């Protein structure tokens, strides 16, 4: 496999994971706000838990970014996903509060506290 092919594969996998994780964050927030529940909530929660552990264990940086860079992403001037870099640059600042609010709302619902 050439470096170009490896980079394309890494970017495709990273983009797919990004979409799934963003969707999972919004599923958790939706469930926290509305009280909706089901198997999808447990799947989203499990995926988000794994993502948080991986992110924290990697020093608050996605390990696939390093893999993309090792395969020439920066040298070629491309992002580590198929999304524009200006969109993904603020991922932590956007999604950390969403996940935190979702977790607090879900915890409040589970404990039967307040309006939740």
KOLPA-937133 format. One record per residue: z, y, x of N, C-alpha, C, O in turn; residue in one letter. Coordinates in steps of 0.2 Angstrom, whole numbers, padded with zeros to 4 digits, always signed. Atoms other than C-alpha are relative to their C-alpha. Last residue first. Layout:
BEGIN
ZYXZYXZYXZYXa
...
***
This chain:
BEGIN
+0005+0006-0002+0172+0083-0174+0002-0006-0004-0001-0011-0003x
+0005+0000+0005+0182+0097-0183-0005-0006+0001-0009-0008-0003x
+0004-0006+0003+0197+0094-0174-0005-0001-0005-0005-0006-0009x
-0003-0007-0001+0203+0077-0166-0005+0005-0003-0011+0005-0003x
-0001-0003+0006+0199+0060-0172+0003+0007+0000+0007+0009-0004x
-0007-0001+0001+0201+0052-0155+0002+0003-0007+0008+0004-0008x
-0003+0006-0001+0183+0045-0155+0008+0000-0001+0011-0004-0004x
+0002+0004+0005+0176+0061-0162+0004-0007+0000+0007-0009-0005x
-0004-0002+0005+0185+0071-0149-0001-0004-0006+0004-0005-0010x
-0007+0001-0001+0179+0060-0136+0004+0002-0005+0008-0001-0008x
-0001+0007+0001+0161+0061-0142+0007-0002+0000+0010-0006-0004x
+0001+0001+0007+0162+0080-0143+0001-0007-0002+0004-0009-0007x
-0006-0003+0003+0169+0081-0125+0000-0001-0008+0005-0003-0011x
-0006+0004-0002+0156+0069-0118+0006+0002-0004+0010-0002-0007x
+0001+0006+0004+0142+0079-0127+0006-0005+0001+0008-0008-0004x
-0002-0002+0007+0149+0095-0120-0001-0006-0004+0003-0007-0009x
-0007-0002+0000+0149+0088-0102+0002+0001-0008+0007-0002-0010x
-0004+0006+0000+0132+0080-0104+0007+0001-0001+0011-0003-0004x
+0002+0004+0006+0124+0096-0110+0004-0006+0000+0007-0008-0005x
-0004-0003+0005+0134+0106-0096-0002-0004-0007+0003-0005-0011x
-0007+0001+0000+0127+0094-0083+0004+0003-0005+0009+0000-0008x
-0002+0006+0004+0109+0094-0090+0008-0001+0001+0011-0004-0003x
+0002+0001+0007+0104+0112-0086+0004-0006-0004+0007-0005-0009x
-0002-0005+0004+0112+0116-0070-0001+0000-0007+0003+0002-0011x
-0008+0000+0000+0109+0099-0063+0003+0005-0004+0008+0004-0008x
-0002+0006+0004+0090+0099-0068+0008+0000-0001+0011-0001-0006x
-0006-0002+0003+0087+0117-0061+0003-0006-0004+0007-0005-0009x
-0004-0003-0005+0073+0113-0049+0007+0001-0003+0012+0000+0001x
-0005+0005-0001+0065+0101-0062+0005+0003+0005+0010+0000+0006x
-0004+0003+0006+0055+0114-0070+0006-0004+0002+0011-0004-0002x
-0004-0006+0003+0050+0125-0055+0004-0003-0006+0009+0001-0008x
-0006+0000-0004+0045+0108-0046+0005+0006-0004+0011+0005-0004x
-0001-0005-0005+0032+0105-0059+0007+0001+0003+0012+0001-0001x
-0001-0007+0003+0033+0089-0068+0000+0005+0006+0001+0003+0011x
+0006-0003+0002+0024+0074-0060+0001+0006-0004-0004+0009-0006x
+0002+0002+0007+0040+0070-0051-0007+0003-0001-0010+0006+0003x
-0002+0007-0001+0045+0072-0032-0001-0003-0007+0000-0009-0008x
-0007+0002+0002+0035+0088-0032+0002-0007+0000-0003-0011+0001x
-0001+0002+0007+0020+0091-0022+0007-0001-0002+0011-0002+0003x
-0001-0006+0005+0016+0102-0007+0001-0002-0007-0001+0001-0012x
+0006-0001+0004+0008+0088+0003+0001+0005-0005-0004+0007-0008x
+0006-0001-0005+0021+0088+0017-0006+0002-0004-0010+0006-0002x
-0001-0007-0003+0035+0090+0004-0006+0002+0004-0009+0007+0004x
+0001-0005+0005+0029+0074-0005+0000+0007+0002-0004+0011+0000x
+0005-0006+0000+0025+0064+0010+0000+0005-0005-0005+0009-0005x
+0007+0002+0001+0032+0047+0007-0004+0006+0000-0010+0005-0002x
+0002+0004-0006+0049+0051+0015-0007-0003-0001-0010-0005+0004x
+0001-0004-0006+0050+0066+0003-0002-0005+0006-0006-0003+0010x
+0006-0003+0001+0047+0054-0012-0001+0004+0006-0007+0005+0009x
+0005+0004-0001+0061+0043-0006-0007+0003-0001-0011+0001+0003x
+0000+0002-0008+0073+0057-0003-0006-0005+0001-0009-0004+0006x
+0003-0005-0003+0069+0063-0021-0001-0001+0007-0006+0001+0010x
+0007+0000+0000+0072+0046-0027-0004+0006+0002-0009+0006+0005x
+0002+0004-0006+0090+0047-0021-0008-0001+0000-0011-0002+0005x
+0003+0006+0002+0094+0061-0034-0003-0004+0006-0007-0001+0010x
+0007+0000-0001+0106+0073-0026-0004-0006-0002-0001-0012+0000x
+0002-0004+0005+0124+0076-0031-0008+0002+0001-0010+0007+0000x
-0002-0007-0002+0130+0068-0015-0003+0005-0004-0006+0010-0002x
+0005-0002-0004+0121+0051-0018+0001+0007+0002-0004+0011+0004x
+0000+0004-0006+0137+0043-0025-0006+0002+0005-0005+0001+0011x
-0006-0002-0003+0138+0057-0038+0000-0004+0007+0002-0001+0012x
+0001-0007-0002+0120+0055-0044+0006+0002+0005+0005+0005+0010x
+0005+0000-0005+0121+0036-0044+0000+0007+0003-0001+0008+0009x
-0003+0003-0006+0138+0037-0054-0005+0000+0006-0003+0001+0012x
-0006-0005-0003+0131+0050-0066+0002-0004+0006+0004+0000+0011x
+0003-0006-0003+0115+0040-0069+0005+0004+0004+0004+0006+0009x
+0003+0002-0006+0124+0024-0072-0003+0005+0004-0002+0006+0010x
-0005+0002-0005+0135+0033-0085-0003-0003+0007+0000+0000+0012x
-0003-0007-0003+0120+0041-0093+0005-0002+0005+0006+0002+0010x
+0005-0003-0005+0111+0024-0095+0003+0006+0003+0002+0007+0009x
+0000+0004-0006+0127+0017-0103-0005+0002+0005-0003+0002+0011x
-0006-0001-0003+0129+0031-0115+0000-0004+0007+0003-0002+0012x
+0000-0007-0003+0111+0031-0120+0006+0001+0004+0006+0004+0010x
+0005+0000-0005+0112+0012-0123+0000+0007+0004+0000+0007+0010x
-0002+0004-0005+0128+0014-0133-0005-0001+0006-0003+0000+0012x
-0005-0004-0003+0121+0028-0143+0003-0004+0006+0004-0001+0011x
+0003-0005-0005+0105+0018-0146+0005+0004+0003+0004+0007+0009x
+0001+0003-0007+0116+0004-0153-0003+0005+0005-0001+0005+0011x
+0004+0006+0000+0122+0015-0167-0001-0003+0007+0002+0000+0012x
-0001+0006-0005+0130+0031-0170-0004-0006-0002-0007-0006-0007x
+0005+0006+0001+0128+0048-0179+0002-0005+0006+0004-0003+0011x
-0003+0006+0001+0143+0059-0178-0004-0006-0001-0001-0011-0003x
+0001+0002+0007+0132+0075-0180+0005-0006-0002+0006-0007-0008x
+0000-0005+0005+0137+0085-0165+0000-0002-0007+0004+0000-0011x
-0007-0003+0000+0143+0071-0153+0000+0006-0005+0005+0007-0008x
-0005+0004+0003+0128+0060-0158+0007+0004+0000+0011+0003-0005x
+0001+0001+0007+0116+0074-0155+0005-0004-0004+0008-0002-0009x
-0002-0007+0003+0124+0078-0138-0001-0001-0008+0003+0002-0012x
-0007+0000-0001+0123+0059-0133+0002+0007-0004+0007+0007-0007x
-0003+0005+0005+0105+0058-0139+0007+0000+0000+0010+0000-0006x
+0000-0003+0007+0101+0074-0130+0002-0005-0005+0005-0003-0010x
-0005-0006+0000+0108+0067-0113-0001+0003-0007+0005+0005-0010x
-0007+0003+0001+0099+0050-0116+0005+0006-0001+0009+0006-0005x
-0001+0003+0007+0082+0059-0119+0007-0002-0001+0010-0001-0006x
+0000-0006+0004+0084+0069-0102+0001-0002-0008+0005+0001-0011x
-0007-0003-0001+0089+0052-0094+0000+0006-0004+0006+0008-0007x
-0005+0005+0003+0073+0043-0101+0007+0003+0000+0011+0003-0005x
+0001-0001+0007+0062+0058-0096+0005-0004-0004+0008-0002-0009x
-0002-0007+0002+0069+0059-0079-0001+0000-0007+0004+0003-0010x
-0008+0000+0001+0068+0040-0077+0002+0006-0002+0007+0007-0006x
-0002+0004+0005+0049+0040-0081+0008+0000-0001+0010+0001-0007x
+0001-0004+0007+0046+0055-0070+0002-0004-0006+0005-0001-0010x
-0005-0006+0000+0055+0046-0055-0001+0004-0007+0003+0006-0010x
-0007+0003+0002+0045+0030-0058+0005+0005-0001+0009+0005-0006x
+0001+0002+0006+0028+0040-0058+0007-0003-0003+0009-0002-0008x
+0000-0006+0005+0033+0050-0043+0000-0002-0007+0003+0001-0012x
-0007-0003+0000+0038+0034-0033+0000+0006-0005+0005+0007-0009x
-0005+0004+0003+0022+0026-0038+0007+0003-0001+0010+0002-0006x
+0002+0000+0007+0011+0041-0033+0005-0005-0004+0007-0003-0010x
-0003-0006+0003+0021+0042-0017-0002+0001-0007+0002+0003-0011x
-0007+0000+0000+0018+0024-0013+0003+0006-0003+0007+0006-0007x
-0002+0005+0005+0000+0025-0017+0007+0000-0001+0009+0000-0007x
+0002-0003+0006-0003+0040-0006+0002-0004-0006+0005-0001-0011x
-0005-0005+0002+0007+0032+0008-0001+0003-0006+0003+0005-0010x
+0001-0006-0004-0005+0017+0007+0006+0005-0002+0009+0004-0007x
+0000-0006+0004+0000+0000+0000+0000+0006+0004+0004+0007+0009x
***
